[in-house]
Amino acid sequence: MSLGDSILGGLRSIVLIEERLQRLNESLANLRREAVAAVADHEKRLIRLETIIELHRPDGTTLRIASPGGGAGE
């Protein structure tokens, strides 16, 4: 193998590595977006559960924010 062939082989390897790194970077970006979306969804669900727990009183009654007949000013 001549020096030129070795140089070309090395350049091909570099190009292949660069392409693989780009695909890996895209895959990681997709995974990151999915993870962020999943965390946001879980956070919303947790907030709903916390609200349900806070609204229920120890004696079994439910805390009402507004009166059943109308607005808060009544």
Secondary structure as UniProt FT lines:
FT   HELIX           3..55
FT   TURN            58..59
FT   TURN            68..69
FT   TURN            72..73
//
